Amino acid sequence: MRFIGLKTCDTCRKAQKALRDAGVEFDVTDVRADGLSAADIEAILEAFGDAALNKASTTWRGLGEAEKRSDPAALLSVHPTLLKRPVITDGTSWTQGWKPDVQAKWLGV
């Protein structure tokens, strides 16, 4: 399982703790430290479309209007912290965020 997030994100920290407490093993990709590969960006956008972008983030608010209208893949490659997180995948299914439905899927609750 892969966990794509940001180590300074409170939601990501809560999700990681819950997964570890449930005995779930996962590899972490920190978008700021590790970045996102082109393959990751493509898969994430295929799974979530434009919803993959966190338009409530400080990074988003700092972008110019022209940049906000640019291609989401280009935005994520330049500004990986724009990713709405966490993104979790087991190789076949993808989830985004840490709402109760996502928790139920990965924690089996």
Chimera marker file (.cmm) of the C-alpha trace (Angstrom):
<marker_set name="trace">
<marker id="1" x="0.000" y="0.000" z="0.000" r="1" g="1" b="0" radius="0.5"/>
<marker id="2" x="1.191" y="3.531" z="-0.751" r="1" g="1" b="0" radius="0.5"/>
<marker id="3" x="0.380" y="6.609" z="1.265" r="1" g="1" b="0" radius="0.5"/>
<marker id="4" x="0.946" y="9.885" z="-0.576" r="1" g="1" b="0" radius="0.5"/>
<marker id="5" x="0.814" y="12.932" z="1.633" r="1" g="1" b="0" radius="0.5"/>
<marker id="6" x="2.740" y="15.591" z="3.456" r="1" g="1" b="0" radius="0.5"/>
<marker id="7" x="4.537" y="14.983" z="6.736" r="1" g="1" b="0" radius="0.5"/>
<marker id="8" x="3.440" y="18.367" z="8.115" r="1" g="1" b="0" radius="0.5"/>
<marker id="9" x="-0.253" y="17.785" z="7.285" r="1" g="1" b="0" radius="0.5"/>
<marker id="10" x="-2.384" y="17.085" z="10.378" r="1" g="1" b="0" radius="0.5"/>
<marker id="11" x="-4.843" y="14.947" z="8.409" r="1" g="1" b="0" radius="0.5"/>
<marker id="12" x="-1.982" y="12.866" z="6.986" r="1" g="1" b="0" radius="0.5"/>
<marker id="13" x="-0.508" y="12.346" z="10.455" r="1" g="1" b="0" radius="0.5"/>
<marker id="14" x="-3.902" y="11.235" z="11.836" r="1" g="1" b="0" radius="0.5"/>
<marker id="15" x="-4.400" y="8.858" z="8.913" r="1" g="1" b="0" radius="0.5"/>
<marker id="16" x="-0.923" y="7.348" z="9.276" r="1" g="1" b="0" radius="0.5"/>
<marker id="17" x="-1.409" y="6.825" z="13.009" r="1" g="1" b="0" radius="0.5"/>
<marker id="18" x="-4.775" y="5.140" z="12.495" r="1" g="1" b="0" radius="0.5"/>
<marker id="19" x="-3.367" y="2.868" z="9.787" r="1" g="1" b="0" radius="0.5"/>
<marker id="20" x="-0.348" y="1.911" z="11.916" r="1" g="1" b="0" radius="0.5"/>
<marker id="21" x="-2.577" y="1.290" z="14.953" r="1" g="1" b="0" radius="0.5"/>
<marker id="22" x="-4.680" y="-1.038" z="12.777" r="1" g="1" b="0" radius="0.5"/>
<marker id="23" x="-1.560" y="-2.931" z="11.705" r="1" g="1" b="0" radius="0.5"/>
<marker id="24" x="-1.678" y="-1.747" z="8.104" r="1" g="1" b="0" radius="0.5"/>
<marker id="25" x="1.721" y="-1.577" z="6.414" r="1" g="1" b="0" radius="0.5"/>
<marker id="26" x="2.361" y="1.153" z="3.873" r="1" g="1" b="0" radius="0.5"/>
<marker id="27" x="5.104" y="3.086" z="2.117" r="1" g="1" b="0" radius="0.5"/>
<marker id="28" x="5.009" y="6.864" z="2.457" r="1" g="1" b="0" radius="0.5"/>
<marker id="29" x="5.653" y="9.349" z="-0.323" r="1" g="1" b="0" radius="0.5"/>
<marker id="30" x="6.023" y="12.886" z="1.001" r="1" g="1" b="0" radius="0.5"/>
<marker id="31" x="5.024" y="15.215" z="-1.817" r="1" g="1" b="0" radius="0.5"/>
<marker id="32" x="7.303" y="18.014" z="-0.629" r="1" g="1" b="0" radius="0.5"/>
<marker id="33" x="10.403" y="15.886" z="0.026" r="1" g="1" b="0" radius="0.5"/>
<marker id="34" x="9.923" y="13.223" z="-2.659" r="1" g="1" b="0" radius="0.5"/>
<marker id="35" x="7.770" y="15.006" z="-5.246" r="1" g="1" b="0" radius="0.5"/>
<marker id="36" x="5.348" y="13.226" z="-7.524" r="1" g="1" b="0" radius="0.5"/>
<marker id="37" x="6.398" y="11.189" z="-10.542" r="1" g="1" b="0" radius="0.5"/>
<marker id="38" x="4.685" y="11.725" z="-13.872" r="1" g="1" b="0" radius="0.5"/>
<marker id="39" x="3.151" y="8.247" z="-13.513" r="1" g="1" b="0" radius="0.5"/>
<marker id="40" x="1.768" y="9.122" z="-10.065" r="1" g="1" b="0" radius="0.5"/>
<marker id="41" x="0.301" y="12.382" z="-11.334" r="1" g="1" b="0" radius="0.5"/>
<marker id="42" x="-1.308" y="10.605" z="-14.288" r="1" g="1" b="0" radius="0.5"/>
<marker id="43" x="-2.816" y="7.886" z="-12.070" r="1" g="1" b="0" radius="0.5"/>
<marker id="44" x="-4.065" y="10.399" z="-9.495" r="1" g="1" b="0" radius="0.5"/>
<marker id="45" x="-5.690" y="12.596" z="-12.133" r="1" g="1" b="0" radius="0.5"/>
<marker id="46" x="-7.226" y="9.536" z="-13.773" r="1" g="1" b="0" radius="0.5"/>
<marker id="47" x="-8.724" y="8.530" z="-10.423" r="1" g="1" b="0" radius="0.5"/>
<marker id="48" x="-9.869" y="11.964" z="-9.204" r="1" g="1" b="0" radius="0.5"/>
<marker id="49" x="-9.720" y="14.444" z="-12.077" r="1" g="1" b="0" radius="0.5"/>
<marker id="50" x="-9.575" y="18.109" z="-11.078" r="1" g="1" b="0" radius="0.5"/>
<marker id="51" x="-10.732" y="17.120" z="-7.566" r="1" g="1" b="0" radius="0.5"/>
<marker id="52" x="-7.120" y="16.052" z="-6.973" r="1" g="1" b="0" radius="0.5"/>
<marker id="53" x="-6.239" y="19.731" z="-6.551" r="1" g="1" b="0" radius="0.5"/>
<marker id="54" x="-6.732" y="21.309" z="-3.139" r="1" g="1" b="0" radius="0.5"/>
<marker id="55" x="-8.270" y="24.607" z="-4.147" r="1" g="1" b="0" radius="0.5"/>
<marker id="56" x="-8.587" y="25.691" z="-0.505" r="1" g="1" b="0" radius="0.5"/>
<marker id="57" x="-4.829" y="25.520" z="0.070" r="1" g="1" b="0" radius="0.5"/>
<marker id="58" x="-2.440" y="28.371" z="0.671" r="1" g="1" b="0" radius="0.5"/>
<marker id="59" x="-0.492" y="27.265" z="-2.398" r="1" g="1" b="0" radius="0.5"/>
<marker id="60" x="-3.613" y="27.544" z="-4.589" r="1" g="1" b="0" radius="0.5"/>
<marker id="61" x="-4.446" y="30.994" z="-3.242" r="1" g="1" b="0" radius="0.5"/>
<marker id="62" x="-0.907" y="32.136" z="-4.092" r="1" g="1" b="0" radius="0.5"/>
<marker id="63" x="-1.225" y="31.198" z="-7.770" r="1" g="1" b="0" radius="0.5"/>
<marker id="64" x="-2.057" y="33.723" z="-10.450" r="1" g="1" b="0" radius="0.5"/>
<marker id="65" x="-5.317" y="33.412" z="-12.388" r="1" g="1" b="0" radius="0.5"/>
<marker id="66" x="-3.555" y="32.174" z="-15.522" r="1" g="1" b="0" radius="0.5"/>
<marker id="67" x="-1.698" y="29.516" z="-13.560" r="1" g="1" b="0" radius="0.5"/>
<marker id="68" x="-4.944" y="28.352" z="-11.910" r="1" g="1" b="0" radius="0.5"/>
<marker id="69" x="-6.377" y="27.716" z="-15.383" r="1" g="1" b="0" radius="0.5"/>
<marker id="70" x="-3.372" y="25.649" z="-16.507" r="1" g="1" b="0" radius="0.5"/>
<marker id="71" x="-3.250" y="21.890" z="-16.881" r="1" g="1" b="0" radius="0.5"/>
<marker id="72" x="-3.671" y="20.058" z="-13.522" r="1" g="1" b="0" radius="0.5"/>
<marker id="73" x="-0.792" y="17.688" z="-14.359" r="1" g="1" b="0" radius="0.5"/>
<marker id="74" x="1.537" y="20.634" z="-14.936" r="1" g="1" b="0" radius="0.5"/>
<marker id="75" x="0.359" y="22.279" z="-11.718" r="1" g="1" b="0" radius="0.5"/>
<marker id="76" x="0.986" y="19.126" z="-9.670" r="1" g="1" b="0" radius="0.5"/>
<marker id="77" x="4.429" y="18.631" z="-11.169" r="1" g="1" b="0" radius="0.5"/>
<marker id="78" x="5.459" y="22.196" z="-10.266" r="1" g="1" b="0" radius="0.5"/>
<marker id="79" x="3.457" y="22.464" z="-7.014" r="1" g="1" b="0" radius="0.5"/>
<marker id="80" x="3.036" y="18.926" z="-5.583" r="1" g="1" b="0" radius="0.5"/>
<marker id="81" x="1.656" y="20.367" z="-2.325" r="1" g="1" b="0" radius="0.5"/>
<marker id="82" x="-1.492" y="21.268" z="-4.299" r="1" g="1" b="0" radius="0.5"/>
<marker id="83" x="-2.479" y="17.608" z="-4.016" r="1" g="1" b="0" radius="0.5"/>
<marker id="84" x="-5.568" y="17.060" z="-1.900" r="1" g="1" b="0" radius="0.5"/>
<marker id="85" x="-4.303" y="14.546" z="0.619" r="1" g="1" b="0" radius="0.5"/>
<marker id="86" x="-3.767" y="11.940" z="1.690" r="1" g="1" b="0" radius="0.5"/>
<marker id="87" x="-3.981" y="9.782" z="-1.395" r="1" g="1" b="0" radius="0.5"/>
<marker id="88" x="-3.873" y="6.067" z="-0.587" r="1" g="1" b="0" radius="0.5"/>
<marker id="89" x="-3.646" y="3.222" z="-3.062" r="1" g="1" b="0" radius="0.5"/>
<marker id="90" x="-3.288" y="-0.523" z="-2.878" r="1" g="1" b="0" radius="0.5"/>
<marker id="91" x="-2.378" y="-0.679" z="-6.551" r="1" g="1" b="0" radius="0.5"/>
<marker id="92" x="-5.928" y="-1.086" z="-7.797" r="1" g="1" b="0" radius="0.5"/>
<marker id="93" x="-8.132" y="1.298" z="-5.891" r="1" g="1" b="0" radius="0.5"/>
<marker id="94" x="-7.426" y="4.880" z="-4.933" r="1" g="1" b="0" radius="0.5"/>
<marker id="95" x="-8.843" y="7.079" z="-2.196" r="1" g="1" b="0" radius="0.5"/>
<marker id="96" x="-8.352" y="10.699" z="-1.335" r="1" g="1" b="0" radius="0.5"/>
<marker id="97" x="-8.820" y="12.440" z="2.006" r="1" g="1" b="0" radius="0.5"/>
<marker id="98" x="-9.529" y="10.831" z="5.371" r="1" g="1" b="0" radius="0.5"/>
<marker id="99" x="-13.311" y="10.963" z="5.694" r="1" g="1" b="0" radius="0.5"/>
<marker id="100" x="-15.284" y="8.110" z="7.331" r="1" g="1" b="0" radius="0.5"/>
<marker id="101" x="-15.808" y="6.261" z="4.022" r="1" g="1" b="0" radius="0.5"/>
<marker id="102" x="-12.055" y="6.239" z="3.349" r="1" g="1" b="0" radius="0.5"/>
<marker id="103" x="-11.324" y="5.152" z="6.923" r="1" g="1" b="0" radius="0.5"/>
<marker id="104" x="-13.836" y="2.319" z="6.572" r="1" g="1" b="0" radius="0.5"/>
<marker id="105" x="-12.209" y="1.139" z="3.355" r="1" g="1" b="0" radius="0.5"/>
<marker id="106" x="-8.643" y="0.974" z="4.705" r="1" g="1" b="0" radius="0.5"/>
<marker id="107" x="-9.336" y="0.178" z="8.349" r="1" g="1" b="0" radius="0.5"/>
<marker id="108" x="-12.189" y="-2.239" z="7.699" r="1" g="1" b="0" radius="0.5"/>
<marker id="109" x="-14.448" y="-0.441" z="10.175" r="1" g="1" b="0" radius="0.5"/>
<link id1="1" id2="2" r="1" g="1" b="0" radius="0.2"/>
<link id1="2" id2="3" r="1" g="1" b="0" radius="0.2"/>
<link id1="3" id2="4" r="1" g="1" b="0" radius="0.2"/>
<link id1="4" id2="5" r="1" g="1" b="0" radius="0.2"/>
<link id1="5" id2="6" r="1" g="1" b="0" radius="0.2"/>
<link id1="6" id2="7" r="1" g="1" b="0" radius="0.2"/>
<link id1="7" id2="8" r="1" g="1" b="0" radius="0.2"/>
<link id1="8" id2="9" r="1" g="1" b="0" radius="0.2"/>
<link id1="9" id2="10" r="1" g="1" b="0" radius="0.2"/>
<link id1="10" id2="11" r="1" g="1" b="0" radius="0.2"/>
<link id1="11" id2="12" r="1" g="1" b="0" radius="0.2"/>
<link id1="12" id2="13" r="1" g="1" b="0" radius="0.2"/>
<link id1="13" id2="14" r="1" g="1" b="0" radius="0.2"/>
<link id1="14" id2="15" r="1" g="1" b="0" radius="0.2"/>
<link id1="15" id2="16" r="1" g="1" b="0" radius="0.2"/>
<link id1="16" id2="17" r="1" g="1" b="0" radius="0.2"/>
<link id1="17" id2="18" r="1" g="1" b="0" radius="0.2"/>
<link id1="18" id2="19" r="1" g="1" b="0" radius="0.2"/>
<link id1="19" id2="20" r="1" g="1" b="0" radius="0.2"/>
<link id1="20" id2="21" r="1" g="1" b="0" radius="0.2"/>
<link id1="21" id2="22" r="1" g="1" b="0" radius="0.2"/>
<link id1="22" id2="23" r="1" g="1" b="0" radius="0.2"/>
<link id1="23" id2="24" r="1" g="1" b="0" radius="0.2"/>
<link id1="24" id2="25" r="1" g="1" b="0" radius="0.2"/>
<link id1="25" id2="26" r="1" g="1" b="0" radius="0.2"/>
<link id1="26" id2="27" r="1" g="1" b="0" radius="0.2"/>
<link id1="27" id2="28" r="1" g="1" b="0" radius="0.2"/>
<link id1="28" id2="29" r="1" g="1" b="0" radius="0.2"/>
<link id1="29" id2="30" r="1" g="1" b="0" radius="0.2"/>
<link id1="30" id2="31" r="1" g="1" b="0" radius="0.2"/>
<link id1="31" id2="32" r="1" g="1" b="0" radius="0.2"/>
<link id1="32" id2="33" r="1" g="1" b="0" radius="0.2"/>
<link id1="33" id2="34" r="1" g="1" b="0" radius="0.2"/>
<link id1="34" id2="35" r="1" g="1" b="0" radius="0.2"/>
<link id1="35" id2="36" r="1" g="1" b="0" radius="0.2"/>
<link id1="36" id2="37" r="1" g="1" b="0" radius="0.2"/>
<link id1="37" id2="38" r="1" g="1" b="0" radius="0.2"/>
<link id1="38" id2="39" r="1" g="1" b="0" radius="0.2"/>
<link id1="39" id2="40" r="1" g="1" b="0" radius="0.2"/>
<link id1="40" id2="41" r="1" g="1" b="0" radius="0.2"/>
<link id1="41" id2="42" r="1" g="1" b="0" radius="0.2"/>
<link id1="42" id2="43" r="1" g="1" b="0" radius="0.2"/>
<link id1="43" id2="44" r="1" g="1" b="0" radius="0.2"/>
<link id1="44" id2="45" r="1" g="1" b="0" radius="0.2"/>
<link id1="45" id2="46" r="1" g="1" b="0" radius="0.2"/>
<link id1="46" id2="47" r="1" g="1" b="0" radius="0.2"/>
<link id1="47" id2="48" r="1" g="1" b="0" radius="0.2"/>
<link id1="48" id2="49" r="1" g="1" b="0" radius="0.2"/>
<link id1="49" id2="50" r="1" g="1" b="0" radius="0.2"/>
<link id1="50" id2="51" r="1" g="1" b="0" radius="0.2"/>
<link id1="51" id2="52" r="1" g="1" b="0" radius="0.2"/>
<link id1="52" id2="53" r="1" g="1" b="0" radius="0.2"/>
<link id1="53" id2="54" r="1" g="1" b="0" radius="0.2"/>
<link id1="54" id2="55" r="1" g="1" b="0" radius="0.2"/>
<link id1="55" id2="56" r="1" g="1" b="0" radius="0.2"/>
<link id1="56" id2="57" r="1" g="1" b="0" radius="0.2"/>
<link id1="57" id2="58" r="1" g="1" b="0" radius="0.2"/>
<link id1="58" id2="59" r="1" g="1" b="0" radius="0.2"/>
<link id1="59" id2="60" r="1" g="1" b="0" radius="0.2"/>
<link id1="60" id2="61" r="1" g="1" b="0" radius="0.2"/>
<link id1="61" id2="62" r="1" g="1" b="0" radius="0.2"/>
<link id1="62" id2="63" r="1" g="1" b="0" radius="0.2"/>
<link id1="63" id2="64" r="1" g="1" b="0" radius="0.2"/>
<link id1="64" id2="65" r="1" g="1" b="0" radius="0.2"/>
<link id1="65" id2="66" r="1" g="1" b="0" radius="0.2"/>
<link id1="66" id2="67" r="1" g="1" b="0" radius="0.2"/>
<link id1="67" id2="68" r="1" g="1" b="0" radius="0.2"/>
<link id1="68" id2="69" r="1" g="1" b="0" radius="0.2"/>
<link id1="69" id2="70" r="1" g="1" b="0" radius="0.2"/>
<link id1="70" id2="71" r="1" g="1" b="0" radius="0.2"/>
<link id1="71" id2="72" r="1" g="1" b="0" radius="0.2"/>
<link id1="72" id2="73" r="1" g="1" b="0" radius="0.2"/>
<link id1="73" id2="74" r="1" g="1" b="0" radius="0.2"/>
<link id1="74" id2="75" r="1" g="1" b="0" radius="0.2"/>
<link id1="75" id2="76" r="1" g="1" b="0" radius="0.2"/>
<link id1="76" id2="77" r="1" g="1" b="0" radius="0.2"/>
<link id1="77" id2="78" r="1" g="1" b="0" radius="0.2"/>
<link id1="78" id2="79" r="1" g="1" b="0" radius="0.2"/>
<link id1="79" id2="80" r="1" g="1" b="0" radius="0.2"/>
<link id1="80" id2="81" r="1" g="1" b="0" radius="0.2"/>
<link id1="81" id2="82" r="1" g="1" b="0" radius="0.2"/>
<link id1="82" id2="83" r="1" g="1" b="0" radius="0.2"/>
<link id1="83" id2="84" r="1" g="1" b="0" radius="0.2"/>
<link id1="84" id2="85" r="1" g="1" b="0" radius="0.2"/>
<link id1="85" id2="86" r="1" g="1" b="0" radius="0.2"/>
<link id1="86" id2="87" r="1" g="1" b="0" radius="0.2"/>
<link id1="87" id2="88" r="1" g="1" b="0" radius="0.2"/>
<link id1="88" id2="89" r="1" g="1" b="0" radius="0.2"/>
<link id1="89" id2="90" r="1" g="1" b="0" radius="0.2"/>
<link id1="90" id2="91" r="1" g="1" b="0" radius="0.2"/>
<link id1="91" id2="92" r="1" g="1" b="0" radius="0.2"/>
<link id1="92" id2="93" r="1" g="1" b="0" radius="0.2"/>
<link id1="93" id2="94" r="1" g="1" b="0" radius="0.2"/>
<link id1="94" id2="95" r="1" g="1" b="0" radius="0.2"/>
<link id1="95" id2="96" r="1" g="1" b="0" radius="0.2"/>
<link id1="96" id2="97" r="1" g="1" b="0" radius="0.2"/>
<link id1="97" id2="98" r="1" g="1" b="0" radius="0.2"/>
<link id1="98" id2="99" r="1" g="1" b="0" radius="0.2"/>
<link id1="99" id2="100" r="1" g="1" b="0" radius="0.2"/>
<link id1="100" id2="101" r="1" g="1" b="0" radius="0.2"/>
<link id1="101" id2="102" r="1" g="1" b="0" radius="0.2"/>
<link id1="102" id2="103" r="1" g="1" b="0" radius="0.2"/>
<link id1="103" id2="104" r="1" g="1" b="0" radius="0.2"/>
<link id1="104" id2="105" r="1" g="1" b="0" radius="0.2"/>
<link id1="105" id2="106" r="1" g="1" b="0" radius="0.2"/>
<link id1="106" id2="107" r="1" g="1" b="0" radius="0.2"/>
<link id1="107" id2="108" r="1" g="1" b="0" radius="0.2"/>
<link id1="108" id2="109" r="1" g="1" b="0" radius="0.2"/>
</marker_set>
